[in-house]
């Protein structure tokens, strides 16, 4: 797998509040994430950095406990594990930031993609995004948790620099409530698929089809990252922008196989029972009506 990442601080920003994460947790298990936060936690650490650090340590600990073993890594197990990791990060940020029902000190958008074998599991909260680029077309795998959008910003057509404003108030972010209910989804990856994760500083200025075009015209993942960031900067991006590009997603180590989910096992059991019932019924029919010697 080829992965690259990059960030741009934006026109009006003085410091970086974004963060990203790229890590191979185990053979055929890769963690990708981007976060866009506000406020500080602990000893003055940006919220996005803290949240991703907690998420990574949680998954590392579960990996050491065998969470991604062949029998343990069923789709339902991975979904549950990823949601638990975000919930754990939410609790840590919420406690360390001093947030309460009357005051929100810090929080962060976060989009996480956990690639296990040939499947990608996407967990999301806020307005960071994940795109699947397949056959030259980019499809968003997430939906922004925004109460309303600024069409000029969303379309990437704002022609002059403008200071940030309350154009996309979020109704859900990590660390701003005691209990988090993140979105979760999963897709089956195909040969040639590519993944792009980015914060709003990128997708407010660069359209999905332009993301796909940047990947198609780039020899490496690093080149694609630079093309996307340069396009956002050329349009006077006013926010922190971070992008992660991943290629060569389906390159499994020999012998690896993602375990079946409970639903898959249930379906297989039902099919076997039906086949056995049909076989017994046919045998009884044949015996009863003398199609075979008694």
C-alpha positions as a printed Julia matrix, in Angstrom:
294×3 Matrix{Float64}:
   0.0     0.0     0.0
   1.24    3.48   -0.9
   0.11    6.27    1.46
   1.0     9.97    1.61
  -0.28   12.95    3.59
   0.14   16.71    3.66
  -1.27   19.85    5.29
  -1.65   23.55    4.55
  -2.25   26.1     7.28
  -4.53   28.3     5.14
  -4.52   32.0     4.29
  -5.72   33.46    7.58
  -4.63   30.82   10.08
  -1.51   31.18   12.21
  -1.36   27.66   13.59
  -2.32   24.17   12.54
  -5.37   22.64   14.25
  -5.59   19.62   11.93
  -3.93   16.26   12.47
  -3.65   13.0    10.58
  -2.74    9.41   11.32
  -1.22    6.65    9.16
  -0.28    3.38   10.8
  -0.04   -0.31    9.99
  -1.51   -1.96   13.08
  -0.91   -5.5    11.86
  -0.29   -7.32    8.57
  -3.16   -6.35    6.25
  -4.58   -3.95    8.86
  -3.98   -0.24    8.17
  -5.32    2.75   10.08
  -5.9     6.08    8.3
  -7.48    9.15    9.91
  -7.82   12.92    9.69
  -9.11   15.31   12.34
  -9.93   19.02   12.42
 -10.25   20.37   15.94
 -10.64   23.51   18.0
  -9.34   24.32   21.45
  -6.58   22.69   23.5
  -6.54   19.81   25.99
  -4.08   18.57   28.58
  -0.87   20.59   28.51
  -1.89   22.8    25.62
  -2.05   20.06   22.99
  -4.36   20.65   20.0
  -7.56   18.66   20.36
  -7.17   16.86   17.03
  -3.7    15.61   18.0
  -4.9    14.38   21.39
  -7.97   12.64   19.98
  -6.04   10.77   17.28
  -3.37    9.78   19.8
  -5.96    8.27   22.13
  -7.64    6.48   19.23
  -4.33    4.99   18.07
  -3.36    3.75   21.53
  -6.77    2.16   22.02
  -6.49    0.21   18.75
  -2.86   -0.71   19.44
  -3.86   -2.18   22.78
  -6.69   -4.18   21.2
  -4.34   -5.37   18.47
  -1.91   -6.7    21.08
  -4.86   -8.56   22.59
  -5.54  -10.34   19.31
  -8.37   -8.15   18.0
  -7.26   -8.64   14.4
  -6.62  -12.35   14.51
  -8.18  -14.45   11.75
 -11.05  -15.62   13.96
 -11.6   -12.29   15.73
 -11.61   -9.96   12.72
 -15.19  -10.43   11.57
 -16.91   -7.39   10.0
 -19.28   -6.97   12.94
 -16.36   -7.18   15.37
 -14.34   -4.55   13.47
 -17.32   -2.16   13.35
 -17.86   -2.54   17.09
 -14.16   -2.09   17.78
 -13.9     1.08   15.7
 -16.95    2.67   17.31
 -15.57    1.81   20.74
 -12.27    3.48   19.83
 -14.03    6.73   18.88
 -16.18    6.58   21.99
 -13.05    6.13   24.12
 -11.36    9.12   22.45
 -14.52   11.18   22.94
 -14.63   10.41   26.66
 -10.96   11.32   27.09
 -11.22   14.64   25.26
 -14.48   15.54   27.0
 -12.93   14.89   30.43
  -9.63   16.67   29.76
 -11.11   19.74   28.1
 -13.31   20.64   31.04
 -16.39   20.67   28.82
 -19.83   20.37   30.38
 -23.46   20.91   29.44
 -23.1    24.69   29.68
 -19.63   25.15   28.22
 -17.79   23.49   25.32
 -14.03   24.01   25.56
 -12.78   21.88   22.69
 -13.78   19.29   20.14
 -12.86   17.86   16.77
 -14.19   16.45   13.55
 -12.75   13.04   12.8
 -12.91   10.57    9.94
 -11.25    7.19   10.4
 -10.74    4.42    7.85
  -9.59    1.03    9.09
  -8.57   -1.24    6.22
  -8.76   -4.91    7.16
  -7.9    -7.2     4.29
 -10.12   -6.3     1.36
 -12.65   -4.3     3.4
 -12.57   -0.68    4.54
 -14.47    0.38    7.67
 -15.29    4.09    7.89
 -16.16    5.85   11.16
 -17.08    9.51   11.06
 -18.12   12.52   13.11
 -18.09   16.2    12.09
 -17.16   17.46    8.63
 -13.89   15.75    7.71
 -14.47   13.5     4.7
 -13.46   10.22    3.08
 -13.69    9.62   -0.68
 -13.51    6.35   -2.57
 -11.95    6.89   -5.99
 -12.92    4.06   -8.33
 -12.53    4.05  -12.13
 -11.79    7.77  -12.17
 -14.85    8.74  -10.12
 -14.74   10.04   -6.53
 -17.64    9.13   -4.25
 -17.99   10.55   -0.73
 -18.19    7.84    1.93
 -19.27   10.29    4.65
 -21.91   12.98    5.16
 -21.03   16.25    6.89
 -22.68   16.78   10.28
 -23.36   20.42    9.38
 -26.59   22.26   10.25
 -26.25   24.41    7.14
 -23.63   25.14    4.47
 -22.34   28.18    2.69
 -22.91   27.37   -1.02
 -20.0    29.6    -2.09
 -17.59   27.74    0.16
 -19.03   24.31   -0.55
 -18.72   24.8    -4.3
 -15.13   26.02   -4.12
 -16.04   29.11   -6.18
 -15.31   31.88   -3.7
 -13.01   34.17   -5.7
 -11.55   36.43   -3.01
 -10.05   35.69    0.42
 -12.53   35.93    3.24
 -12.02   35.46    6.93
 -13.61   32.33    8.44
 -17.2    32.7     9.59
 -19.93   30.51   11.07
 -20.88   29.02    7.71
 -21.18   25.36    8.65
 -22.18   24.95   12.3
 -21.72   21.29   13.28
 -24.31   19.46   15.34
 -21.96   16.58   16.18
 -18.24   16.55   16.97
 -15.95   14.41   19.1
 -15.32   15.68   22.62
 -18.27   18.08   22.89
 -20.7    15.66   24.54
 -20.36   12.97   27.18
 -21.57   10.21   24.86
 -20.72    9.97   21.16
 -22.78    8.2    18.5
 -20.51    8.18   15.46
 -21.5     7.02   11.99
 -20.09    3.7    10.75
 -20.04    2.04    7.34
 -17.96   -0.49    5.43
 -17.21   -1.22    1.79
 -15.5    -4.0    -0.13
 -12.37   -2.76   -1.9
 -11.55   -3.67   -5.49
  -8.25   -3.69   -7.33
  -7.37   -0.16   -8.41
  -9.43    1.58   -5.72
  -7.97    4.63   -3.99
  -8.97    6.41   -0.79
  -8.74   10.12    0.02
  -9.33   11.56    3.49
  -9.44   15.33    3.97
 -10.55   18.11    6.29
 -12.86   20.98    5.38
  -9.97   23.21    4.37
  -9.63   20.94    1.35
 -13.18   19.92    0.44
 -14.52   23.48    0.83
 -12.24   24.46   -2.08
 -11.73   21.3    -4.13
 -14.61   19.4    -5.73
 -14.85   15.6    -5.61
 -14.28   15.27   -9.36
 -11.18   17.46   -9.03
  -9.87   15.12   -6.34
 -10.32   12.19   -8.74
  -8.61   14.16  -11.51
  -5.63   14.95   -9.27
  -5.16   11.26   -8.49
  -5.51   10.23  -12.12
  -2.87   12.72  -13.2
  -0.35   11.83  -10.49
   2.36    9.19  -10.63
   2.55    8.81   -6.84
   0.35    9.36   -3.81
   2.66   12.17   -2.71
   2.2    13.94   -6.05
  -1.58   13.66   -5.68
  -1.46   15.18   -2.19
   0.54   18.16   -3.44
  -1.79   18.7    -6.41
  -4.85   18.78   -4.15
  -3.27   21.13   -1.61
  -2.0    23.49   -4.31
  -5.47   23.66   -5.83
  -6.98   24.56   -2.45
  -4.27   27.17   -1.84
  -4.79   28.69   -5.31
  -8.42   29.31   -4.36
  -7.39   31.24   -1.23
  -8.25   28.55    1.26
  -8.93   30.26    4.58
  -8.87   27.15    6.78
  -6.39   24.49    7.79
  -6.42   21.79    5.12
  -5.13   18.22    5.45
  -5.32   15.38    2.95
  -4.34   11.69    3.02
  -4.14    9.63   -0.18
  -3.9     5.83   -0.15
  -3.25    3.6    -3.17
  -2.66   -0.12   -3.71
  -5.28   -0.97   -1.12
  -5.87   -4.61   -2.05
  -2.46   -6.23   -1.62
  -2.97   -8.97    0.92
  -0.33  -11.04    2.62
  -0.77  -14.69    1.5
  -2.97  -16.67    3.85
  -4.95  -13.7     5.16
  -8.72  -13.95    5.18
 -11.3   -11.74    6.84
 -13.54  -13.88    9.0
 -17.25  -14.16    8.18
 -19.74  -11.99   10.04
 -22.51  -13.45   12.19
 -25.01  -12.56    9.49
 -22.92  -14.43    6.92
 -22.79  -17.46    9.21
 -26.54  -17.3     9.79
 -27.19  -17.12    6.06
 -24.91  -20.09    5.41
 -26.63  -22.11    8.13
 -30.08  -21.35    6.71
 -28.98  -22.36    3.22
 -27.53  -25.65    4.5
 -30.71  -26.43    6.46
 -32.88  -25.73    3.4
 -30.71  -27.93    1.18
 -30.79  -30.74    3.72
 -34.6   -30.45    4.03
 -35.02  -30.59    0.26
 -32.77  -33.62    0.0
 -34.67  -35.52    2.72
 -38.04  -34.56    1.22
 -36.96  -35.78   -2.23
 -35.67  -39.06   -0.81
 -38.97  -39.69    1.0
 -40.96  -38.85   -2.12
 -38.96  -41.25   -4.23
 -39.26  -44.02   -1.67
 -43.02  -43.53   -1.15
 -44.03  -43.53   -4.82
 -41.8   -46.37   -5.84
 -39.54  -44.52   -8.26
 -36.79  -46.6    -6.71
 -37.04  -50.22   -5.54
 -38.28  -50.56   -1.92
